[in-house]
Structures are given as structure tokens and as C-alpha cells.
Amino acid sequence: MTQQRRVAVTSPQTRLAHARRRAHTAWRPSALDPADAERALRVFAAQRRRAAVAVAALGALVFGLPVLLGALPVLAEVRLLGIPVAWPALVLVPFPAMVWLARWHLRHAERVEDRP
């Protein structure tokens, strides 16, 4: 048998994606005028502060609810329609709370952008 060189076969889309990834140029600052750039930085900082609050609230929700239920084992004994209260609390509370938190964050981020 003759030794043949192994060749990687990729689709044209993969080659294009790799080529685009390598074609990036160095980062350059935006071409905003100084007044707009200053406003953009203020808006970005205000949105970052709101995002930090939202992430902290999400962490408190995701980690705090199980800790609360672990700290209060009496909630596992309380039953509603034969189901321990802890189960619906873990299933039904986090997701609507996350939706509310996302809407709250989006509303405040847009409000910051709309300010003059």
C-alpha cells in the first residue's frame, strides 16, 4: 500500500467562517464627536450599574431560594393540595421573577438611553 497524505475536508462555509475570523483588524475607537462620546460613556456606565443590580438580584434569587428552603425545613413539611410548598416555590417562583427582572432591566436601560 502506498502512503497517502491525509487531508481535512471542510465545507465552503467553514472555510469562509475561518477566513472571516482571521480578517479582523485591530480595535479602534468610535468616530463619535466628543459630546456624543461623553454621553455614550455616561449611558453605558448607568446601564452597567443597573445590570450589576439585576445580576445581583438574579444571583440572590437563584442561590437564595434554595438556601432559604434549606434553612427553613418546615416549608418542606407544609403541604398545599398534598404537595410540599417547597416544590412549587422552586418551580413557580424563579421563572416569573426572572421575566420580571429582565423586563425591569430593559425598561430602565431604555429609559437611560432616552434621557437627554
Distance bins in CASP14 RR format, pairs under 12 A and 6 or more apart:
PFRMAT RR
TARGET T0000
AUTHOR 0000-0000-0000
RMODE 2
METHOD distances of the structure
MODEL  1
8 14 0 0 0 0 1 0 0 0 0 0 0
8 15 0 0 0 0 0 1 0 0 0 0 0
8 18 0 0 0 0 0 1 0 0 0 0 0
9 15 0 0 0 0 0 1 0 0 0 0 0
10 16 0 0 0 0 0 1 0 0 0 0 0
10 17 0 0 0 0 1 0 0 0 0 0 0
10 18 0 0 0 0 1 0 0 0 0 0 0
10 19 0 0 0 0 0 1 0 0 0 0 0
11 17 0 0 0 0 1 0 0 0 0 0 0
11 18 0 0 0 0 0 1 0 0 0 0 0
12 18 0 0 0 0 0 1 0 0 0 0 0
12 19 0 0 0 0 0 1 0 0 0 0 0
13 19 0 0 0 0 0 1 0 0 0 0 0
13 20 0 0 0 0 0 1 0 0 0 0 0
14 20 0 0 0 0 0 1 0 0 0 0 0
14 21 0 0 0 0 0 1 0 0 0 0 0
15 21 0 0 0 0 0 1 0 0 0 0 0
15 22 0 0 0 0 0 1 0 0 0 0 0
16 22 0 0 0 0 0 1 0 0 0 0 0
16 23 0 0 0 0 0 1 0 0 0 0 0
17 23 0 0 0 0 0 1 0 0 0 0 0
18 24 0 0 0 0 0 1 0 0 0 0 0
29 37 0 0 0 0 1 0 0 0 0 0 0
29 40 0 0 0 0 0 1 0 0 0 0 0
29 41 0 0 0 0 0 1 0 0 0 0 0
30 36 0 0 0 0 1 0 0 0 0 0 0
30 37 1 0 0 1 0 0 0 0 0 0 0
30 40 1 0 0 1 0 0 0 0 0 0 0
30 41 0 0 0 0 0 1 0 0 0 0 0
30 44 0 0 0 0 0 1 0 0 0 0 0
31 37 0 0 0 0 1 0 0 0 0 0 0
31 40 0 0 0 0 0 1 0 0 0 0 0
32 38 0 0 0 0 1 0 0 0 0 0 0
32 39 0 0 0 0 1 0 0 0 0 0 0
32 40 1 0 0 1 0 0 0 0 0 0 0
32 41 0 0 0 0 1 0 0 0 0 0 0
32 43 0 0 0 0 0 1 0 0 0 0 0
33 39 0 0 0 0 0 1 0 0 0 0 0
33 40 0 0 0 0 0 1 0 0 0 0 0
34 40 0 0 0 0 0 1 0 0 0 0 0
34 41 0 0 0 0 0 1 0 0 0 0 0
35 41 0 0 0 0 0 1 0 0 0 0 0
35 42 0 0 0 0 0 1 0 0 0 0 0
36 42 0 0 0 0 0 1 0 0 0 0 0
36 43 0 0 0 0 0 1 0 0 0 0 0
37 43 0 0 0 0 0 1 0 0 0 0 0
37 44 0 0 0 0 0 1 0 0 0 0 0
38 44 0 0 0 0 0 1 0 0 0 0 0
38 45 0 0 0 0 0 1 0 0 0 0 0
39 45 0 0 0 0 0 1 0 0 0 0 0
39 46 0 0 0 0 0 1 0 0 0 0 0
39 112 0 0 0 0 0 1 0 0 0 0 0
39 113 0 0 0 0 1 0 0 0 0 0 0
39 115 0 0 0 0 1 0 0 0 0 0 0
39 116 0 0 0 0 1 0 0 0 0 0 0
40 46 0 0 0 0 0 1 0 0 0 0 0
40 47 0 0 0 0 0 1 0 0 0 0 0
40 112 0 0 0 0 0 1 0 0 0 0 0
40 113 0 0 0 0 1 0 0 0 0 0 0
41 47 0 0 0 0 0 1 0 0 0 0 0
41 48 0 0 0 0 0 1 0 0 0 0 0
42 48 0 0 0 0 0 1 0 0 0 0 0
42 49 0 0 0 0 0 1 0 0 0 0 0
42 112 0 0 0 0 1 0 0 0 0 0 0
42 113 0 0 0 0 0 1 0 0 0 0 0
42 115 0 0 0 0 1 0 0 0 0 0 0
42 116 0 0 0 0 0 1 0 0 0 0 0
43 49 0 0 0 0 0 1 0 0 0 0 0
43 50 0 0 0 0 0 1 0 0 0 0 0
43 108 0 0 0 0 0 1 0 0 0 0 0
43 109 0 0 0 0 1 0 0 0 0 0 0
43 110 0 0 0 0 0 1 0 0 0 0 0
43 111 0 0 0 0 0 1 0 0 0 0 0
43 112 1 0 1 0 0 0 0 0 0 0 0
43 113 1 0 1 0 0 0 0 0 0 0 0
43 114 0 0 0 0 1 0 0 0 0 0 0
43 115 0 0 0 0 1 0 0 0 0 0 0
43 116 0 0 0 0 0 1 0 0 0 0 0
44 50 0 0 0 0 0 1 0 0 0 0 0
44 51 0 0 0 0 0 1 0 0 0 0 0
44 109 0 0 0 0 0 1 0 0 0 0 0
44 112 0 0 0 0 1 0 0 0 0 0 0
44 113 0 0 0 0 1 0 0 0 0 0 0
45 51 0 0 0 0 0 1 0 0 0 0 0
45 52 0 0 0 0 0 1 0 0 0 0 0
45 112 0 0 0 0 1 0 0 0 0 0 0
46 52 0 0 0 0 0 1 0 0 0 0 0
46 53 0 0 0 0 0 1 0 0 0 0 0
46 108 0 0 0 0 1 0 0 0 0 0 0
46 109 0 0 0 0 1 0 0 0 0 0 0
46 110 0 0 0 0 0 1 0 0 0 0 0
46 111 0 0 0 0 1 0 0 0 0 0 0
46 112 1 0 1 0 0 0 0 0 0 0 0
46 113 0 0 0 0 1 0 0 0 0 0 0
46 114 0 0 0 0 0 1 0 0 0 0 0
46 115 0 0 0 0 1 0 0 0 0 0 0
47 53 0 0 0 0 0 1 0 0 0 0 0
47 54 0 0 0 0 0 1 0 0 0 0 0
47 105 0 0 0 0 1 0 0 0 0 0 0
47 106 0 0 0 0 0 1 0 0 0 0 0
47 107 0 0 0 0 0 1 0 0 0 0 0
47 108 0 0 0 0 1 0 0 0 0 0 0
47 109 1 0 1 0 0 0 0 0 0 0 0
47 110 0 0 0 0 1 0 0 0 0 0 0
47 111 0 0 0 0 0 1 0 0 0 0 0
47 112 1 0 1 0 0 0 0 0 0 0 0
47 113 1 0 0 1 0 0 0 0 0 0 0
47 115 0 0 0 0 0 1 0 0 0 0 0
48 54 0 0 0 0 0 1 0 0 0 0 0
48 55 0 0 0 0 0 1 0 0 0 0 0
48 105 0 0 0 0 0 1 0 0 0 0 0
48 108 0 0 0 0 0 1 0 0 0 0 0
48 109 0 0 0 0 1 0 0 0 0 0 0
48 112 0 0 0 0 0 1 0 0 0 0 0
49 55 0 0 0 0 0 1 0 0 0 0 0
49 56 0 0 0 0 0 1 0 0 0 0 0
49 105 0 0 0 0 0 1 0 0 0 0 0
49 108 0 0 0 0 1 0 0 0 0 0 0
49 109 0 0 0 0 0 1 0 0 0 0 0
49 112 0 0 0 0 1 0 0 0 0 0 0
50 56 0 0 0 0 0 1 0 0 0 0 0
50 57 0 0 0 0 0 1 0 0 0 0 0
50 101 0 0 0 0 0 1 0 0 0 0 0
50 102 0 0 0 0 0 1 0 0 0 0 0
50 104 0 0 0 0 1 0 0 0 0 0 0
50 105 1 0 0 1 0 0 0 0 0 0 0
50 106 0 0 0 0 1 0 0 0 0 0 0
50 107 0 0 0 0 1 0 0 0 0 0 0
50 108 1 0 1 0 0 0 0 0 0 0 0
50 109 1 0 0 1 0 0 0 0 0 0 0
50 110 0 0 0 0 0 1 0 0 0 0 0
50 111 0 0 0 0 1 0 0 0 0 0 0
50 112 1 0 0 1 0 0 0 0 0 0 0
50 113 0 0 0 0 0 1 0 0 0 0 0
51 57 0 0 0 0 0 1 0 0 0 0 0
51 58 0 0 0 0 0 1 0 0 0 0 0
51 101 0 0 0 0 0 1 0 0 0 0 0
51 102 0 0 0 0 0 1 0 0 0 0 0
51 104 0 0 0 0 0 1 0 0 0 0 0
51 105 1 0 0 1 0 0 0 0 0 0 0
51 106 0 0 0 0 0 1 0 0 0 0 0
51 108 0 0 0 0 1 0 0 0 0 0 0
51 109 1 0 0 1 0 0 0 0 0 0 0
51 112 0 0 0 0 0 1 0 0 0 0 0
52 58 0 0 0 0 0 1 0 0 0 0 0
52 59 0 0 0 0 0 1 0 0 0 0 0
52 105 0 0 0 0 0 1 0 0 0 0 0
53 59 0 0 0 0 0 1 0 0 0 0 0
53 60 0 0 0 0 0 1 0 0 0 0 0
53 101 0 0 0 0 1 0 0 0 0 0 0
53 104 0 0 0 0 1 0 0 0 0 0 0
53 105 0 0 0 0 1 0 0 0 0 0 0
53 108 0 0 0 0 1 0 0 0 0 0 0
53 109 0 0 0 0 0 1 0 0 0 0 0
54 60 0 0 0 0 0 1 0 0 0 0 0
54 61 0 0 0 0 0 1 0 0 0 0 0
54 97 0 0 0 0 0 1 0 0 0 0 0
54 98 0 0 0 0 1 0 0 0 0 0 0
54 100 0 0 0 0 0 1 0 0 0 0 0
54 101 1 0 1 0 0 0 0 0 0 0 0
54 102 1 0 0 1 0 0 0 0 0 0 0
54 103 0 0 0 0 0 1 0 0 0 0 0
54 104 1 0 0 1 0 0 0 0 0 0 0
54 105 1 0 1 0 0 0 0 0 0 0 0
54 106 0 0 0 0 1 0 0 0 0 0 0
54 107 0 0 0 0 0 1 0 0 0 0 0
54 108 0 0 0 0 1 0 0 0 0 0 0
54 109 0 0 0 0 1 0 0 0 0 0 0
55 61 0 0 0 0 0 1 0 0 0 0 0
55 62 0 0 0 0 0 1 0 0 0 0 0
55 63 0 0 0 0 0 1 0 0 0 0 0
55 98 0 0 0 0 0 1 0 0 0 0 0
55 101 0 0 0 0 1 0 0 0 0 0 0
55 102 0 0 0 0 0 1 0 0 0 0 0
55 105 0 0 0 0 1 0 0 0 0 0 0
56 62 0 0 0 0 0 1 0 0 0 0 0
56 63 0 0 0 0 0 1 0 0 0 0 0
56 64 0 0 0 0 0 1 0 0 0 0 0
56 101 0 0 0 0 0 1 0 0 0 0 0
56 105 0 0 0 0 0 1 0 0 0 0 0
57 63 0 0 0 0 0 1 0 0 0 0 0
57 64 0 0 0 0 0 1 0 0 0 0 0
57 65 0 0 0 0 0 1 0 0 0 0 0
57 94 0 0 0 0 0 1 0 0 0 0 0
57 97 0 0 0 0 1 0 0 0 0 0 0
57 98 0 0 0 0 1 0 0 0 0 0 0
57 100 0 0 0 0 1 0 0 0 0 0 0
57 101 1 0 1 0 0 0 0 0 0 0 0
57 102 0 0 0 0 0 1 0 0 0 0 0
57 104 0 0 0 0 1 0 0 0 0 0 0
57 105 0 0 0 0 1 0 0 0 0 0 0
58 64 0 0 0 0 0 1 0 0 0 0 0
58 65 0 0 0 0 0 1 0 0 0 0 0
58 94 0 0 0 0 1 0 0 0 0 0 0
58 95 0 0 0 0 0 1 0 0 0 0 0
58 97 0 0 0 0 1 0 0 0 0 0 0
58 98 1 0 0 1 0 0 0 0 0 0 0
58 99 0 0 0 0 0 1 0 0 0 0 0
58 100 0 0 0 0 0 1 0 0 0 0 0
58 101 1 0 0 1 0 0 0 0 0 0 0
58 102 0 0 0 0 1 0 0 0 0 0 0
58 104 0 0 0 0 0 1 0 0 0 0 0
58 105 0 0 0 0 1 0 0 0 0 0 0
59 65 0 0 0 0 1 0 0 0 0 0 0
59 66 0 0 0 0 0 1 0 0 0 0 0
59 67 0 0 0 0 0 1 0 0 0 0 0
59 94 0 0 0 0 0 1 0 0 0 0 0
59 97 0 0 0 0 0 1 0 0 0 0 0
59 98 0 0 0 0 0 1 0 0 0 0 0
59 101 0 0 0 0 1 0 0 0 0 0 0
60 66 0 0 0 0 0 1 0 0 0 0 0
60 67 0 0 0 0 1 0 0 0 0 0 0
60 68 0 0 0 0 0 1 0 0 0 0 0
60 94 0 0 0 0 0 1 0 0 0 0 0
60 97 0 0 0 0 0 1 0 0 0 0 0
60 98 0 0 0 0 0 1 0 0 0 0 0
60 101 0 0 0 0 0 1 0 0 0 0 0
61 67 0 0 0 0 0 1 0 0 0 0 0
61 68 0 0 0 0 0 1 0 0 0 0 0
61 89 0 0 0 0 0 1 0 0 0 0 0
61 90 0 0 0 0 0 1 0 0 0 0 0
61 93 0 0 0 0 1 0 0 0 0 0 0
61 94 1 0 1 0 0 0 0 0 0 0 0
61 95 0 0 0 0 0 1 0 0 0 0 0
61 96 0 0 0 0 0 1 0 0 0 0 0
61 97 1 0 1 0 0 0 0 0 0 0 0
61 98 1 0 0 1 0 0 0 0 0 0 0
61 99 0 0 0 0 0 1 0 0 0 0 0
61 100 0 0 0 0 0 1 0 0 0 0 0
61 101 1 0 0 1 0 0 0 0 0 0 0
61 102 0 0 0 0 0 1 0 0 0 0 0
62 68 0 0 0 0 0 1 0 0 0 0 0
62 90 0 0 0 0 0 1 0 0 0 0 0
62 93 0 0 0 0 0 1 0 0 0 0 0
62 94 1 0 0 1 0 0 0 0 0 0 0
62 95 0 0 0 0 0 1 0 0 0 0 0
62 97 0 0 0 0 1 0 0 0 0 0 0
62 98 0 0 0 0 1 0 0 0 0 0 0
62 101 0 0 0 0 0 1 0 0 0 0 0
63 69 0 0 0 0 0 1 0 0 0 0 0
63 70 0 0 0 0 0 1 0 0 0 0 0
63 94 0 0 0 0 0 1 0 0 0 0 0
64 70 0 0 0 0 1 0 0 0 0 0 0
64 71 0 0 0 0 1 0 0 0 0 0 0
64 72 0 0 0 0 0 1 0 0 0 0 0
64 89 0 0 0 0 0 1 0 0 0 0 0
64 90 0 0 0 0 0 1 0 0 0 0 0
64 93 0 0 0 0 0 1 0 0 0 0 0
64 94 0 0 0 0 0 1 0 0 0 0 0
64 97 0 0 0 0 0 1 0 0 0 0 0
65 71 0 0 0 0 0 1 0 0 0 0 0
65 72 0 0 0 0 0 1 0 0 0 0 0
65 75 0 0 0 0 0 1 0 0 0 0 0
65 86 0 0 0 0 1 0 0 0 0 0 0
65 87 0 0 0 0 0 1 0 0 0 0 0
65 88 0 0 0 0 0 1 0 0 0 0 0
65 89 1 0 0 1 0 0 0 0 0 0 0
65 90 1 0 0 1 0 0 0 0 0 0 0
65 91 0 0 0 0 0 1 0 0 0 0 0
65 92 0 0 0 0 0 1 0 0 0 0 0
65 93 1 0 0 1 0 0 0 0 0 0 0
65 94 1 0 0 1 0 0 0 0 0 0 0
65 95 0 0 0 0 0 1 0 0 0 0 0
65 97 0 0 0 0 1 0 0 0 0 0 0
65 98 0 0 0 0 0 1 0 0 0 0 0
66 72 0 0 0 0 0 1 0 0 0 0 0
66 75 0 0 0 0 0 1 0 0 0 0 0
66 76 0 0 0 0 0 1 0 0 0 0 0
66 86 0 0 0 0 1 0 0 0 0 0 0
66 89 0 0 0 0 1 0 0 0 0 0 0
66 90 1 0 0 1 0 0 0 0 0 0 0
66 93 0 0 0 0 0 1 0 0 0 0 0
66 94 0 0 0 0 1 0 0 0 0 0 0
67 90 0 0 0 0 0 1 0 0 0 0 0
68 74 0 0 0 0 0 1 0 0 0 0 0
68 75 0 0 0 0 1 0 0 0 0 0 0
68 76 0 0 0 0 0 1 0 0 0 0 0
68 85 0 0 0 0 0 1 0 0 0 0 0
68 86 0 0 0 0 1 0 0 0 0 0 0
68 89 0 0 0 0 1 0 0 0 0 0 0
68 90 0 0 0 0 0 1 0 0 0 0 0
68 93 0 0 0 0 0 1 0 0 0 0 0
69 75 1 0 1 0 0 0 0 0 0 0 0
69 76 1 0 0 1 0 0 0 0 0 0 0
69 77 0 0 0 0 0 1 0 0 0 0 0
69 78 0 0 0 0 0 1 0 0 0 0 0
69 84 0 0 0 0 1 0 0 0 0 0 0
69 85 0 0 0 0 1 0 0 0 0 0 0
69 86 1 0 1 0 0 0 0 0 0 0 0
69 87 0 0 0 0 1 0 0 0 0 0 0
69 88 0 0 0 0 0 1 0 0 0 0 0
69 89 1 0 0 1 0 0 0 0 0 0 0
69 90 1 0 0 1 0 0 0 0 0 0 0
69 91 0 0 0 0 0 1 0 0 0 0 0
69 93 0 0 0 0 0 1 0 0 0 0 0
69 94 0 0 0 0 0 1 0 0 0 0 0
70 76 0 0 0 0 1 0 0 0 0 0 0
70 86 0 0 0 0 1 0 0 0 0 0 0
70 89 0 0 0 0 0 1 0 0 0 0 0
70 90 0 0 0 0 0 1 0 0 0 0 0
71 86 0 0 0 0 0 1 0 0 0 0 0
72 78 0 0 0 0 1 0 0 0 0 0 0
72 85 0 0 0 0 0 1 0 0 0 0 0
72 86 0 0 0 0 1 0 0 0 0 0 0
72 89 0 0 0 0 0 1 0 0 0 0 0
73 84 0 0 0 0 0 1 0 0 0 0 0
73 85 0 0 0 0 0 1 0 0 0 0 0
73 86 0 0 0 0 1 0 0 0 0 0 0
74 84 0 0 0 0 0 1 0 0 0 0 0
74 85 0 0 0 0 1 0 0 0 0 0 0
74 86 0 0 0 0 1 0 0 0 0 0 0
75 83 0 0 0 0 0 1 0 0 0 0 0
75 84 1 0 0 1 0 0 0 0 0 0 0
75 85 1 0 1 0 0 0 0 0 0 0 0
75 86 1 0 1 0 0 0 0 0 0 0 0
75 87 0 0 0 0 1 0 0 0 0 0 0
75 88 0 0 0 0 0 1 0 0 0 0 0
75 89 1 0 0 1 0 0 0 0 0 0 0
75 90 0 0 0 0 0 1 0 0 0 0 0
75 93 0 0 0 0 0 1 0 0 0 0 0
76 83 0 0 0 0 0 1 0 0 0 0 0
76 84 1 0 1 0 0 0 0 0 0 0 0
76 85 1 0 0 1 0 0 0 0 0 0 0
76 86 1 0 1 0 0 0 0 0 0 0 0
76 87 0 0 0 0 1 0 0 0 0 0 0
76 88 0 0 0 0 0 1 0 0 0 0 0
76 89 0 0 0 0 0 1 0 0 0 0 0
76 90 0 0 0 0 0 1 0 0 0 0 0
77 83 0 0 0 0 0 1 0 0 0 0 0
77 84 1 0 0 1 0 0 0 0 0 0 0
77 85 0 0 0 0 1 0 0 0 0 0 0
77 86 0 0 0 0 1 0 0 0 0 0 0
78 84 1 0 0 1 0 0 0 0 0 0 0
78 85 1 0 1 0 0 0 0 0 0 0 0
78 86 0 0 0 0 1 0 0 0 0 0 0
78 87 0 0 0 0 0 1 0 0 0 0 0
78 88 0 0 0 0 0 1 0 0 0 0 0
78 89 0 0 0 0 0 1 0 0 0 0 0
79 85 1 0 0 1 0 0 0 0 0 0 0
79 86 0 0 0 0 1 0 0 0 0 0 0
79 87 0 0 0 0 1 0 0 0 0 0 0
79 88 0 0 0 0 0 1 0 0 0 0 0
80 86 0 0 0 0 0 1 0 0 0 0 0
80 87 0 0 0 0 1 0 0 0 0 0 0
80 88 1 0 0 1 0 0 0 0 0 0 0
80 89 0 0 0 0 0 1 0 0 0 0 0
80 92 0 0 0 0 0 1 0 0 0 0 0
81 87 0 0 0 0 0 1 0 0 0 0 0
81 88 0 0 0 0 1 0 0 0 0 0 0
82 88 0 0 0 0 0 1 0 0 0 0 0
83 89 0 0 0 0 0 1 0 0 0 0 0
83 90 0 0 0 0 0 1 0 0 0 0 0
83 91 0 0 0 0 0 1 0 0 0 0 0
83 92 0 0 0 0 0 1 0 0 0 0 0
84 90 0 0 0 0 1 0 0 0 0 0 0
84 91 0 0 0 0 0 1 0 0 0 0 0
85 91 0 0 0 0 0 1 0 0 0 0 0
85 92 0 0 0 0 0 1 0 0 0 0 0
85 93 0 0 0 0 0 1 0 0 0 0 0
86 92 0 0 0 0 0 1 0 0 0 0 0
86 93 0 0 0 0 0 1 0 0 0 0 0
87 93 0 0 0 0 0 1 0 0 0 0 0
88 94 0 0 0 0 0 1 0 0 0 0 0
88 95 0 0 0 0 0 1 0 0 0 0 0
88 96 0 0 0 0 0 1 0 0 0 0 0
89 95 0 0 0 0 0 1 0 0 0 0 0
89 96 0 0 0 0 0 1 0 0 0 0 0
89 97 0 0 0 0 0 1 0 0 0 0 0
90 97 0 0 0 0 0 1 0 0 0 0 0
91 97 0 0 0 0 0 1 0 0 0 0 0
92 98 0 0 0 0 0 1 0 0 0 0 0
93 99 0 0 0 0 0 1 0 0 0 0 0
93 100 0 0 0 0 0 1 0 0 0 0 0
94 100 0 0 0 0 0 1 0 0 0 0 0
94 101 0 0 0 0 1 0 0 0 0 0 0
95 101 0 0 0 0 0 1 0 0 0 0 0
95 102 0 0 0 0 0 1 0 0 0 0 0
96 102 0 0 0 0 0 1 0 0 0 0 0
96 103 0 0 0 0 0 1 0 0 0 0 0
97 103 0 0 0 0 0 1 0 0 0 0 0
97 104 0 0 0 0 0 1 0 0 0 0 0
98 104 0 0 0 0 0 1 0 0 0 0 0
98 105 0 0 0 0 0 1 0 0 0 0 0
99 105 0 0 0 0 0 1 0 0 0 0 0
99 106 0 0 0 0 0 1 0 0 0 0 0
100 106 0 0 0 0 0 1 0 0 0 0 0
100 107 0 0 0 0 0 1 0 0 0 0 0
101 107 0 0 0 0 0 1 0 0 0 0 0
101 108 0 0 0 0 0 1 0 0 0 0 0
102 108 0 0 0 0 0 1 0 0 0 0 0
102 109 0 0 0 0 0 1 0 0 0 0 0
103 109 0 0 0 0 0 1 0 0 0 0 0
103 110 0 0 0 0 0 1 0 0 0 0 0
104 110 0 0 0 0 0 1 0 0 0 0 0
104 111 0 0 0 0 0 1 0 0 0 0 0
105 111 0 0 0 0 0 1 0 0 0 0 0
105 112 0 0 0 0 0 1 0 0 0 0 0
106 112 0 0 0 0 0 1 0 0 0 0 0
106 113 0 0 0 0 0 1 0 0 0 0 0
107 113 0 0 0 0 0 1 0 0 0 0 0
107 114 0 0 0 0 0 1 0 0 0 0 0
108 114 0 0 0 0 0 1 0 0 0 0 0
108 115 0 0 0 0 0 1 0 0 0 0 0
109 115 0 0 0 0 0 1 0 0 0 0 0
END
